[in-house]
Amino acid sequence: MKKVILSVIFTIAILVGLVAAFSTAASADQGPDWLPGFGNGAVFTMTNAVTETPEKVGPPVYTPAPNAVIMFSRDANGMLTSEGSFATGGDGGLRSGPPDPLVSQGSLVLTQDGKWLLAVNAGSNSISVFQVEKNKLSLVGATPSGGNFPVSITIFGNEVFVLNAGTMSNITGFTLSNTGTLTPIAGSTRLVIGASVMSVFSQVGFDNTGKWLIVTDKSDSLILAFPVSSGIPGAEVKSTSDGPAPFGLAFDGQDHLLVVQAGNSAVASYSVMPSGMLSPIVEAFNPTSSTACWIVKDQMGNVFTTNPGSMNISSYEDLDNSGNVGWLNPSAASGITTIDEGITNNSQYLYALAPGVGIDGYKISFDGSLKMVGTFTATGITATSQGLAAW
């Protein structure tokens, strides 16, 4: 009888342990505290507001205006609900005419745990940090960006780097505290030098190890690599892009660099060598797209570019994260003018900003195809809006 009782107790203990383990795993899947439930999340974009003043002769004049972030909550079916607009404490800016006012990718980014949202204020040379809460954002503050006209942010751990793309373009580093405070890293500012005084730098991005910062130079068809140690970048290493006008970038699971080329709407892949030089792997041409600029990838090896010139979204595959990118569907979604894009942390949904319209949402299938969920509007999304972050 005693053996039977001990056996029952042992069995119950195992079941309790399994339940606890399952509960812990489920809790981990749910992500940050602000998530309203398993499978749900949020999508963010920036108003990047400017004031347009018509001129009697010539194009209108644009001046900076108060910037804000628009938040959408997301349900388990990918539907978005506007939760309002939250002031950044800075101003929007205009580098080029709509639909790509900042000529950049990465102007609005989430930390890996989804608890902090960072936004550039190009018109006032600052970076804003928000704490992400359930159905709202709380502004921590706006910090000087260390240069002129910030357009792109990247995060690795508690290190944050911003690309200032105005006069004397540079990258500048900060530490992000557990209370959301940005503190400049002494000695972290490095000039970003292209091939001409008219260089157009579009994105800064960390690799998966935090050892390299990559900057794309759209106008000079260059890709720059900066080694990073303890938050301090070293001298830049220049590589010529495989194709014209490299713009957005991403890294796959094996740390291969994927770059979309606006000049020929191709996705090129590279290995970053120990010297910082890039070793080309493949260049995947898209036969039907034009002006591809923004690139994202999911956990299944699917890669997506938004192509405002041909009004579509293209899908590619990076099988086994080998860097051998090939296109799946040159027009996975069509009839839209979208720019910045983002994929949810569970890789189920892709969202893309349609300036002046709203946010287009898509369900991602295992084969990389996209199924339209809907277009979601909110006050403040105008022709000069930019940036998109998704959870």
C-alpha positions in Angstrom: 0.0 0.0 0.0 2.8 2.3 0.9 4.5 1.7 -2.5 1.2 2.5 -4.2 0.9 5.8 -2.3 4.5 6.8 -3.1 3.9 5.9 -6.8 0.8 8.1 -6.9 2.7 11.0 -5.2 5.5 10.6 -7.7 3.1 10.6 -10.6 1.4 13.8 -9.3 4.7 15.5 -8.9 5.7 14.7 -12.5 2.3 16.1 -13.7 2.7 19.3 -11.6 6.2 19.7 -13.0 4.9 19.3 -16.6 2.1 21.8 -16.0 4.6 24.3 -14.5 6.9 23.9 -17.5 4.1 24.3 -19.9 2.9 27.4 -18.1 6.4 28.9 -18.2 6.7 28.2 -21.9 3.3 29.7 -22.6 4.2 32.8 -20.6 7.5 33.1 -22.5 5.6 32.9 -25.8 3.4 35.7 -24.8 6.3 38.2 -24.7 6.2 41.5 -23.0 3.7 42.4 -20.3 1.8 44.8 -22.5 0.7 42.0 -24.9 -3.1 41.5 -24.4 -2.8 37.7 -24.9 -1.1 34.9 -26.8 -0.8 35.6 -30.5 -1.6 39.3 -30.1 0.7 42.3 -30.4 0.9 45.8 -31.9 2.1 47.8 -35.0 3.5 51.3 -35.0 4.2 54.0 -37.5 5.3 57.6 -37.4 3.5 60.7 -38.6 6.9 62.3 -39.5 4.8 65.5 -39.7 5.9 68.5 -41.8 4.1 71.7 -42.7 3.6 72.4 -46.4 3.6 76.0 -47.6 2.7 76.5 -51.3 4.9 78.8 -53.3 3.8 81.0 -56.2 6.8 79.8 -58.2 8.4 76.4 -57.7 7.6 73.5 -55.4 6.1 74.0 -51.9 8.3 74.6 -48.9 8.2 72.0 -46.1 9.1 72.9 -42.5 9.4 70.5 -39.5 6.2 70.0 -37.4 5.6 68.0 -34.2 6.2 64.3 -34.8 4.1 61.5 -33.3 3.9 57.7 -33.2 0.6 56.0 -34.1 -0.1 52.7 -32.3 -2.3 49.9 -33.5 -3.2 46.9 -31.3 -3.2 43.5 -33.2 -5.6 40.6 -32.5 -4.9 37.0 -33.1 -6.3 37.2 -36.7 -4.0 40.0 -37.7 -6.7 42.7 -37.5 -5.5 46.1 -36.3 -7.2 48.7 -34.1 -5.9 52.2 -33.7 -5.0 53.1 -30.1 -4.2 56.7 -30.8 -1.3 59.0 -31.5 1.6 59.7 -29.1 3.8 62.8 -29.4 7.6 62.1 -29.6 8.7 65.5 -28.2 10.5 66.2 -31.5 9.8 67.2 -35.1 9.4 65.3 -38.4 11.6 66.1 -41.4 11.8 65.9 -45.1 14.8 64.7 -47.1 13.0 63.9 -50.3 9.4 64.2 -51.5 6.8 61.6 -50.7 6.4 58.7 -50.6 9.8 58.3 -49.0 10.5 61.5 -47.0 13.5 60.2 -45.0 15.0 57.9 -47.7 15.7 55.3 -45.1 14.8 52.0 -43.4 14.8 51.7 -39.6 13.5 55.1 -38.6 11.2 53.4 -36.0 12.4 50.3 -34.1 11.5 48.0 -31.2 13.9 46.5 -28.8 14.2 42.7 -29.0 11.9 42.2 -26.0 9.3 44.6 -27.3 9.4 46.8 -24.2 10.9 50.0 -25.7 10.1 51.8 -29.0 12.7 54.2 -30.5 11.9 56.8 -33.1 13.9 59.4 -35.0 12.9 63.0 -35.1 14.7 64.1 -38.2 13.5 67.7 -38.1 14.8 68.3 -34.5 17.9 66.0 -34.5 16.8 63.8 -31.7 15.7 60.2 -30.8 12.6 59.5 -28.7 12.2 56.5 -26.4 8.7 55.2 -25.5 7.8 52.5 -23.0 5.4 50.1 -24.7 2.4 49.3 -22.5 -0.9 47.7 -23.1 -2.8 49.8 -25.6 -0.6 52.9 -25.1 2.9 54.4 -25.3 4.6 56.4 -22.5 7.3 58.8 -23.6 10.5 58.5 -21.6 12.2 61.4 -23.4 13.9 62.8 -26.5 17.7 62.7 -26.6 20.0 64.7 -29.1 21.0 62.3 -31.8 24.7 63.4 -32.0 24.4 64.8 -35.5 22.0 66.2 -38.1 18.9 64.6 -39.5 18.7 61.2 -37.9 17.1 58.6 -40.2 17.8 55.1 -39.0 18.3 53.3 -35.7 19.7 49.9 -34.8 19.8 48.0 -31.5 22.0 45.2 -30.1 21.4 44.4 -26.4 21.6 47.7 -24.7 23.6 49.4 -27.4 21.8 51.8 -29.7 23.3 53.4 -32.8 21.7 56.1 -35.0 22.6 57.1 -38.5 22.6 60.9 -38.8 22.4 61.5 -42.6 22.5 65.3 -42.8 25.6 67.6 -42.9 28.8 65.6 -41.9 26.9 62.3 -41.8 27.8 60.1 -38.9 26.9 57.1 -36.7 26.6 57.7 -32.9 26.2 55.2 -30.1 24.1 55.2 -26.9 23.4 52.8 -24.1 19.7 52.1 -23.3 19.1 51.7 -19.6 16.5 49.4 -18.0 14.4 52.6 -17.4 14.5 53.6 -21.1 17.1 56.4 -20.7 19.6 56.9 -23.6 23.1 57.9 -22.6 25.7 58.8 -25.3 28.7 56.5 -25.5 31.9 58.6 -25.3 34.0 58.3 -28.4 31.3 56.4 -30.4 30.7 59.0 -33.1 32.3 58.1 -36.4 31.9 60.0 -39.7 30.3 58.1 -42.5 32.2 58.8 -45.6 31.0 57.8 -49.0 32.5 58.5 -52.5 31.1 62.0 -52.9 29.7 65.0 -50.9 26.2 64.0 -52.2 26.2 60.6 -50.6 22.8 59.3 -49.5 23.1 57.0 -46.6 19.9 55.0 -45.9 20.3 52.5 -43.1 22.5 51.4 -40.2 22.2 47.9 -38.9 24.0 45.6 -36.4 24.9 42.1 -37.4 23.6 39.2 -35.2 26.8 39.3 -33.0 26.9 43.0 -32.4 30.5 43.1 -33.8 29.7 44.9 -37.1 27.7 47.9 -38.0 26.6 48.1 -41.7 25.6 51.3 -43.5 24.2 51.5 -47.0 25.2 54.3 -49.3 22.5 54.5 -51.9 23.9 57.2 -54.2 27.5 55.8 -54.4 26.5 52.0 -54.6 28.7 51.3 -51.5 28.2 49.3 -48.4 30.2 50.4 -45.3 31.2 48.2 -42.4 32.4 49.4 -39.0 33.9 47.0 -36.5 32.4 47.6 -33.0 34.1 46.8 -29.6 32.6 47.9 -26.3 30.3 50.3 -28.1 33.1 52.0 -30.0 33.2 51.7 -33.8 36.5 51.4 -35.7 37.4 52.8 -39.1 34.9 52.1 -41.9 35.6 49.5 -44.5 34.1 50.2 -48.0 32.8 47.5 -50.3 31.2 48.1 -53.7 27.6 46.9 -53.9 26.9 44.0 -56.3 24.3 46.3 -57.9 23.2 49.9 -58.0 21.6 51.9 -55.1 21.8 49.6 -52.0 19.1 50.6 -49.6 17.5 48.4 -46.9 19.4 45.6 -45.2 18.8 42.6 -43.0 20.8 39.6 -41.6 19.7 36.0 -41.9 20.0 33.4 -39.1 23.6 32.5 -40.2 24.6 36.2 -40.2 24.7 36.7 -44.0 24.0 40.2 -45.0 20.9 40.7 -47.3 20.7 44.0 -49.1 17.9 45.2 -51.4 19.1 47.3 -54.4 16.8 50.1 -55.5 18.6 50.5 -58.8 17.7 47.1 -60.2 15.3 45.7 -57.6 17.5 42.8 -56.7 18.4 41.3 -53.4 22.1 40.7 -53.0 23.7 38.6 -50.2 27.1 38.8 -48.7 29.4 37.3 -46.0 31.1 39.8 -43.8 34.8 38.8 -43.8 37.0 39.3 -40.7 38.5 42.3 -42.5 35.1 43.9 -42.9 35.1 43.5 -46.6 32.0 41.9 -48.1 32.2 38.6 -50.0 29.3 38.4 -52.5 27.2 35.2 -52.4 24.3 35.7 -54.9 22.3 38.5 -56.5 18.6 37.6 -57.0 17.0 39.7 -59.7 13.3 40.4 -59.7 11.9 40.4 -63.3 8.8 42.5 -62.7 9.6 44.9 -59.9 11.0 48.4 -59.8 12.4 50.7 -57.0 12.6 47.9 -54.4 13.9 49.6 -51.2 12.7 48.0 -48.0 13.5 44.4 -46.9 12.5 42.2 -44.0 12.8 38.4 -43.3 10.8 36.0 -41.2 12.0 33.0 -39.1 11.1 30.5 -41.9 13.6 31.9 -44.4 11.1 34.1 -46.4 12.4 37.5 -47.5 10.1 40.3 -48.6 10.8 43.6 -50.4 8.3 46.5 -50.9 8.5 48.1 -54.3 6.7 51.4 -54.7 7.9 51.9 -58.2 5.9 48.8 -59.4 3.3 49.0 -56.6 3.9 45.5 -55.3 5.6 43.3 -52.7 8.0 40.6 -53.7 8.9 37.4 -51.9 12.2 35.5 -51.9 13.6 32.5 -50.0 16.8 32.1 -48.1 16.8 28.3 -47.6 18.7 27.1 -44.5 19.8 30.7 -44.0 22.6 30.0 -46.4 22.5 33.4 -48.1 21.6 31.7 -51.4 18.6 33.9 -52.0 16.2 33.2 -54.8 12.9 34.8 -55.6 9.6 33.0 -54.9 7.0 35.4 -56.2 8.0 38.7 -57.9 4.5 40.0 -57.1 3.3 38.3 -53.9 1.0 41.3 -53.4 0.2 44.0 -55.9 -1.7 47.2 -56.6 -0.3 49.1 -53.6 2.3 51.7 -52.9 4.0 50.6 -49.7 7.3 51.6 -48.2 8.5 50.6 -44.7 7.5 47.1 -43.6 7.7 44.8 -40.6 7.0 41.2 -39.6 5.5 40.2 -36.3 7.7 38.3 -33.8 5.8 35.1 -34.5 6.4 35.4 -38.3 2.7 35.1 -38.9 1.9 38.6 -40.3 3.6 41.2 -42.5 2.5 44.9 -42.3 3.5 47.7 -44.7 3.0 51.4 -44.6 1.0 52.9 -47.4 1.7 56.7 -47.0 -1.4 58.8 -47.0 -3.6 55.6 -46.8 -2.8 53.4 -43.8 -1.2 50.1 -42.9 -1.7 47.1 -45.2 -1.7 43.7 -43.4 -0.9 40.3 -44.8 -1.0 36.7 -43.4 2.3 34.9 -44.3 1.9 31.3 -45.5 4.6 28.7 -45.2 5.3 28.9 -48.9 6.0 32.7 -48.6 2.7 33.7 -50.2 0.8 36.7 -48.8 -2.9 36.8 -48.1 -4.4 40.3 -47.5 -5.9 40.8 -44.0 -7.0 44.4 -44.6 -6.0 48.1 -44.8 -6.1 49.9 -41.5 -6.4 53.6 -41.3 -5.7 56.2 -38.6 -5.6 60.0 -38.3 -2.1 61.2 -38.9 -1.0 58.8 -41.6 -0.1 61.2 -44.4 2.1 61.3 -47.5 5.1 62.2 -45.3 4.6 59.4 -42.8 7.5 56.9 -42.4 8.7 54.0 -40.3 7.0 50.8 -39.2 7.6 48.4 -36.3 5.6 45.3 -35.6 5.3 42.8 -32.8 
